[in-house]
Each structure stands twice: as structure tokens, then as C-alpha cells.
């Protein structure tokens, strides 16, 4: 059995990040007899200058990429279909907003110390993309945190301070030093990289190759 350390650089606001992760998860399930993974989530901000109020997602995408409403709708359907293929419901709504995700990353850094980082990350993805909950509303954010089994009052204190800001900035700087400018990025054992929301079979092939190379190097 080969154990892989997988650092996933991602943003909760990125639909391809959850699509990619679910593809990785399916691949790991297929390879469960030979490969297992320790997952660590690392922060990335798609829109670090975005105000807390955020912006309508459709408007944001149209402005950022210079596409039409029709093209935006087509892109959404492609992503929704890819989500369905890996078992995740991307429920795009007209009222969905792109928000500044820095507070989410601070809470994820805190959750890591309580061995709840992965659970909270999945809960954030579901709240944003499936349930269309406004994660820039602290009361909504705290409800998600509490439902994950973390302490609500401690999370509220973090949101009302700059706690874990330094930790998030340091990890973001590390990703920049590694040349990561788009997400998701899956970094395996600090050496191998898989970029984007790849199909399950791509992850299966890559993980098999990487695990094989590591085994050979250890001999």
C-alpha cells in the first residue's frame, strides 16, 4: 500500500475545484487496494480584491472573460454535467454571488488544527454550489461551521479578528513560489502536480504512475 500526501490548492468559489476533487476521490476509491492518500487543503483566492458584498457570479464571469450570457449559461451546463458525473450537484442560480473567500480560508486553517479541515471544506462547497447559501453572511457561515461539529463561538471570535490571516498568507505565498496561478492544483508528495478538474481516468492513471515511481525509488 502506497500512501500519498496530496496538497490541494483551491478556492471554495471555484466549481472546477470541487469537480476535480470528486474526480480524485473516485480515483482513490478505485485504487483503494494499492493507494491511499492524506489530503491537505491549501488556500487560493480567485478574487482577492473582491469586496465582502461580492458580485453576481454570472455578471462577474461575463466581465472577467468577456463572454455573453449565452456562453456563460453553456459553460455552467458543462460544469453541472461534469459535477453530476462525479456525484456532486452544482446548482447554479441567477442569484449566486462570487465573494471574497479569505475568511473561509482562515476558518479552514483553524479547522485543520481540529482535524476538521476536509469536512469543513466539503461543507463549504455544498453550501455555496448546491444550497446557494451566502457565505459572506457570517451567521450563515457560522451555521455551516457548527453543523460540521466545530465550535461556533470560537469561529465567531476568529471572524471578528485577524486570527489565522498570517497562516493563510504564508501558504498562498508558497503556492505562488511554486508557480501556481490557477486552480485546482493537486500536489503529490511535494513533487508531482496534476492541474485542473481532470476526469477520473486521468487521476487513476496519474496516481498509478506516481505510486509506481515512488515504489521504484524506494527500492
Sine and cosine of phi, psi and omega as CSV:
sin_phi,cos_phi,sin_psi,cos_psi,sin_omega,cos_omega
0.00,0.00,0.82,-0.58,0.00,-1.00
-0.98,-0.21,0.83,-0.56,0.04,-1.00
-0.99,-0.13,0.81,-0.59,-0.01,-1.00
-0.93,-0.36,0.68,-0.73,0.14,-0.99
-1.00,-0.02,0.88,-0.47,-0.04,-1.00
-0.89,-0.47,0.93,-0.38,0.11,-0.99
-1.00,-0.06,0.83,-0.57,-0.02,-1.00
-0.94,-0.35,0.93,-0.37,0.05,-1.00
-1.00,0.07,0.86,-0.51,-0.12,-0.99
-0.33,-0.94,0.19,-0.98,0.10,-1.00
-0.78,-0.62,0.69,-0.73,0.04,-1.00
-0.85,0.53,-0.43,0.90,-0.02,-1.00
-0.98,0.22,-0.08,1.00,-0.11,-0.99
-0.99,-0.17,0.94,-0.35,0.00,-1.00
-0.89,0.46,-0.56,0.83,0.01,-1.00
-0.92,0.39,-0.36,0.93,0.02,-1.00
-0.93,0.36,-0.68,0.74,0.03,-1.00
-0.97,0.24,-0.56,0.83,0.08,-1.00
-0.88,0.48,-0.72,0.69,0.01,-1.00
-0.89,0.45,-0.70,0.72,-0.01,-1.00
-0.88,0.47,-0.70,0.72,-0.02,-1.00
-0.90,0.44,-0.53,0.85,0.11,-0.99
-0.91,0.42,-0.69,0.73,0.06,-1.00
-0.88,0.48,-0.70,0.72,0.00,-1.00
-0.86,0.51,-0.70,0.72,0.03,-1.00
-0.89,0.45,-0.64,0.76,0.03,-1.00
-0.90,0.45,-0.68,0.73,0.01,-1.00
-0.90,0.43,-0.59,0.81,0.06,-1.00
-0.90,0.44,-0.63,0.78,0.02,-1.00
-0.92,0.39,-0.52,0.86,-0.07,-1.00
-0.98,-0.21,0.31,0.95,-0.15,-0.99
-0.87,0.50,-0.36,0.93,0.01,-1.00
-0.98,0.20,-0.33,0.94,-0.10,-1.00
-0.81,-0.58,-0.35,0.94,-0.08,-1.00
-0.70,-0.72,0.69,-0.73,0.19,-0.98
-0.73,-0.68,0.30,-0.95,-0.12,-0.99
-0.70,-0.71,0.56,-0.83,0.19,-0.98
-0.96,-0.27,0.89,-0.46,-0.12,-0.99
-0.99,-0.13,0.75,-0.66,0.09,-1.00
-0.77,-0.64,0.79,-0.61,-0.01,-1.00
-1.00,-0.08,0.73,-0.68,0.01,-1.00
-0.89,-0.46,0.55,-0.83,-0.13,-0.99
-0.98,0.20,0.53,-0.85,0.14,-0.99
-0.47,-0.88,0.72,-0.69,0.02,-1.00
-0.96,-0.30,0.91,-0.41,0.05,-1.00
-0.90,0.43,-0.59,0.81,-0.07,-1.00
-0.67,-0.74,0.96,0.27,-0.06,-1.00
-0.90,0.43,-0.36,0.93,0.00,-1.00
-1.00,-0.02,-0.01,1.00,-0.02,-1.00
-0.91,0.40,0.74,-0.67,0.05,-1.00
-0.93,0.36,0.27,-0.96,-0.04,-1.00
-0.87,0.49,-0.53,0.85,0.00,-1.00
-0.92,0.40,-0.41,0.91,0.05,-1.00
0.97,0.25,-0.21,-0.98,-0.02,-1.00
-0.53,-0.85,0.55,-0.84,0.07,-1.00
-0.79,0.61,0.77,-0.64,-0.10,-0.99
-0.87,0.49,-0.71,0.70,-0.03,-1.00
-0.88,0.47,-0.70,0.71,0.03,-1.00
-0.89,0.46,-0.67,0.75,-0.02,-1.00
-0.88,0.48,-0.74,0.68,-0.02,-1.00
-0.90,0.43,-0.65,0.76,0.01,-1.00
-0.89,0.45,-0.66,0.75,0.00,-1.00
-0.94,0.34,-0.69,0.72,-0.09,-1.00
-0.92,0.39,-0.64,0.77,-0.11,-0.99
-0.94,-0.33,0.00,1.00,0.05,-1.00
0.89,0.45,0.65,0.76,-0.01,-1.00
-0.93,-0.37,0.23,-0.97,-0.02,-1.00
-1.00,0.06,0.20,-0.98,0.05,-1.00
-0.88,0.48,-0.61,0.79,0.01,-1.00
-0.91,0.41,-0.68,0.73,0.03,-1.00
-0.90,0.43,-0.62,0.78,0.04,-1.00
-0.88,0.48,-0.69,0.73,0.01,-1.00
-0.90,0.44,-0.65,0.76,0.03,-1.00
-0.90,0.45,-0.67,0.74,0.02,-1.00
-0.89,0.46,-0.64,0.77,0.02,-1.00
-0.89,0.46,-0.66,0.75,-0.02,-1.00
-0.92,0.40,-0.62,0.78,0.06,-1.00
-0.87,0.49,-0.73,0.69,-0.01,-1.00
-0.92,0.40,-0.65,0.76,0.02,-1.00
-0.88,0.48,-0.65,0.76,0.02,-1.00
-0.91,0.42,-0.69,0.72,0.05,-1.00
-0.88,0.47,-0.60,0.80,0.05,-1.00
-0.89,0.46,-0.71,0.71,0.01,-1.00
-0.87,0.49,-0.60,0.80,-0.03,-1.00
-0.90,0.45,-0.47,0.88,-0.01,-1.00
-0.95,-0.32,0.19,0.98,0.12,-0.99
0.99,0.13,0.48,0.88,0.05,-1.00
-0.79,-0.61,0.73,-0.68,-0.05,-1.00
-1.00,0.00,0.96,-0.27,0.12,-0.99
-1.00,-0.04,0.98,-0.19,-0.09,-1.00
-0.98,-0.18,0.97,0.24,-0.04,-1.00
-0.93,0.37,0.76,-0.65,0.03,-1.00
-0.83,-0.56,0.37,-0.93,-0.01,-1.00
-0.91,0.42,-0.41,0.91,-0.03,-1.00
-1.00,-0.05,-0.01,1.00,-0.01,-1.00
-0.88,0.48,0.64,-0.77,-0.06,-1.00
-0.86,-0.51,0.61,-0.80,0.16,-0.99
-1.00,0.08,0.81,-0.58,-0.05,-1.00
-0.84,-0.54,0.20,-0.98,0.15,-0.99
-0.96,0.28,0.82,-0.58,-0.15,-0.99
-0.98,-0.18,0.18,0.98,-0.10,-1.00
-0.87,0.48,-0.66,0.75,0.02,-1.00
-0.90,0.44,-0.57,0.82,0.04,-1.00
-0.89,0.45,-0.67,0.74,0.00,-1.00
-0.92,0.40,-0.59,0.81,0.04,-1.00
-0.90,0.44,-0.68,0.74,0.02,-1.00
-0.92,0.39,-0.59,0.81,0.04,-1.00
-0.92,0.40,-0.58,0.81,0.06,-1.00
-0.91,0.41,-0.66,0.75,0.07,-1.00
-0.90,0.43,-0.69,0.72,-0.03,-1.00
-0.88,0.47,-0.51,0.86,0.00,-1.00
-0.86,0.52,-0.62,0.79,0.00,-1.00
-0.92,0.40,-0.33,0.95,0.01,-1.00
-0.96,-0.28,0.26,0.96,-0.01,-1.00
0.83,0.56,0.57,0.82,-0.02,-1.00
-0.82,-0.57,0.21,0.98,-0.09,-1.00
-0.87,0.48,-0.74,0.67,-0.04,-1.00
-0.90,0.43,-0.68,0.73,0.02,-1.00
-0.86,0.50,-0.68,0.73,-0.02,-1.00
-0.93,0.36,-0.62,0.79,0.02,-1.00
-0.87,0.49,-0.72,0.70,0.02,-1.00
-0.89,0.45,-0.62,0.78,0.01,-1.00
-0.92,0.40,-0.62,0.79,0.05,-1.00
-0.91,0.42,-0.71,0.70,0.03,-1.00
-0.85,0.52,-0.72,0.70,-0.01,-1.00
-0.91,0.42,-0.69,0.72,-0.02,-1.00
-0.87,0.49,-0.67,0.74,-0.07,-1.00
-0.98,0.22,-0.80,0.60,-0.17,-0.98
-1.00,0.02,-0.49,0.87,-0.03,-1.00
-0.99,-0.12,-0.71,0.71,-0.08,-1.00
-1.00,-0.10,-0.13,0.99,0.01,-1.00
0.81,0.58,0.67,0.74,0.03,-1.00
-1.00,0.04,0.64,-0.77,-0.03,-1.00
-0.98,0.20,0.98,-0.17,-0.07,-1.00
-0.98,0.21,0.06,1.00,0.16,-0.99
-1.00,-0.04,0.01,1.00,0.11,-0.99
-0.99,-0.10,0.92,-0.40,-0.11,-0.99
-0.86,0.51,-0.55,0.83,0.00,-1.00
-0.92,0.40,-0.64,0.76,0.06,-1.00
-0.91,0.41,-0.71,0.71,0.00,-1.00
-0.85,0.52,-0.69,0.72,-0.01,-1.00
-0.93,0.36,-0.53,0.85,0.08,-1.00
-0.89,0.46,-0.67,0.74,0.02,-1.00
-0.90,0.43,-0.70,0.71,0.01,-1.00
-0.86,0.51,-0.74,0.67,-0.04,-1.00
-0.90,0.44,-0.64,0.77,0.00,-1.00
-0.91,0.42,-0.37,0.93,0.01,-1.00
-0.99,0.13,-0.13,0.99,0.02,-1.00
0.99,-0.12,0.22,0.97,0.03,-1.00
-0.99,-0.14,0.33,-0.95,-0.08,-1.00
-0.97,0.24,0.87,-0.49,-0.08,-1.00
-0.91,0.42,-0.70,0.71,-0.06,-1.00
-0.92,0.40,-0.59,0.81,0.05,-1.00
-0.92,0.39,-0.65,0.76,0.04,-1.00
-0.90,0.43,-0.63,0.77,0.02,-1.00
-0.90,0.44,-0.65,0.76,0.04,-1.00
-0.89,0.46,-0.61,0.79,0.04,-1.00
-0.90,0.44,-0.72,0.70,-0.01,-1.00
-0.89,0.46,-0.50,0.86,-0.02,-1.00
-1.00,0.00,0.20,0.98,0.02,-1.00
-0.68,-0.73,-0.16,-0.99,0.09,-1.00
-0.95,-0.30,0.39,0.92,-0.01,-1.00
-0.85,0.52,0.66,-0.76,0.03,-1.00
0.94,0.35,0.07,1.00,0.05,-1.00
-0.90,0.43,-0.67,0.74,-0.02,-1.00
-0.90,0.43,-0.65,0.76,0.01,-1.00
-0.89,0.46,-0.67,0.74,0.01,-1.00
-0.90,0.43,-0.71,0.70,-0.01,-1.00
-0.88,0.47,-0.62,0.78,0.00,-1.00
-0.90,0.43,-0.67,0.74,0.01,-1.00
-0.94,0.34,-0.59,0.81,0.07,-1.00
-0.90,0.44,-0.64,0.77,0.02,-1.00
-0.90,0.43,-0.62,0.78,0.03,-1.00
-0.88,0.47,-0.67,0.74,0.03,-1.00
-0.91,0.43,-0.64,0.77,0.04,-1.00
-0.89,0.45,-0.65,0.76,0.02,-1.00
-0.90,0.43,-0.49,0.87,0.04,-1.00
-0.99,0.17,-0.05,1.00,0.03,-1.00
0.99,0.14,0.38,0.93,-0.01,-1.00
-1.00,0.01,0.89,-0.46,-0.03,-1.00
-0.82,-0.57,0.02,1.00,0.06,-1.00
-0.56,-0.83,0.41,-0.91,-0.04,-1.00
-0.72,-0.69,0.38,-0.92,0.11,0.99
-0.99,0.16,0.46,-0.89,0.15,-0.99
-0.79,-0.61,0.79,-0.61,-0.01,-1.00
-0.95,-0.30,0.92,-0.40,-0.04,-1.00
-0.96,-0.27,0.87,-0.49,-0.12,-0.99
-0.95,-0.30,0.85,-0.52,-0.03,-1.00
0.81,0.59,0.51,0.86,0.06,-1.00
0.92,0.38,0.16,0.99,-0.14,-0.99
-0.76,-0.65,-0.66,0.75,-0.09,-1.00
-0.98,-0.21,0.60,-0.80,0.00,-1.00
-0.80,-0.59,0.68,-0.74,0.13,-0.99
-0.83,-0.56,0.85,-0.53,-0.10,-0.99
-0.96,-0.27,0.67,-0.74,0.17,-0.99
1.00,-0.03,0.10,-0.99,0.01,-1.00
-0.99,0.11,0.94,0.34,-0.12,-0.99
-0.95,0.32,0.44,-0.90,0.12,-0.99
-0.90,0.44,0.34,-0.94,-0.05,-1.00
-0.83,0.55,-0.69,0.73,-0.08,-1.00
-0.91,0.41,-0.47,0.88,0.06,-1.00
-0.92,0.38,-0.69,0.73,0.05,-1.00
-0.89,0.45,-0.68,0.74,0.00,-1.00
-0.85,0.53,-0.76,0.65,-0.01,-1.00
-0.89,0.46,-0.68,0.73,-0.02,-1.00
-0.91,0.40,-0.69,0.73,-0.01,-1.00
-0.91,0.41,-0.63,0.78,0.04,-1.00
-0.89,0.45,-0.69,0.73,-0.01,-1.00
-0.91,0.42,-0.71,0.70,-0.02,-1.00
-0.90,0.43,-0.72,0.70,0.01,-1.00
-0.87,0.48,-0.61,0.79,0.03,-1.00
-0.91,0.41,-0.68,0.73,0.01,-1.00
-0.90,0.44,-0.65,0.76,-0.01,-1.00
-0.91,0.41,-0.65,0.76,0.03,-1.00
-0.89,0.45,-0.67,0.74,0.00,-1.00
-0.91,0.40,-0.63,0.78,-0.01,-1.00
-0.92,0.39,-0.45,0.89,-0.04,-1.00
-0.98,0.17,-0.21,0.98,-0.04,-1.00
-0.99,0.16,0.00,0.00,0.00,0.00
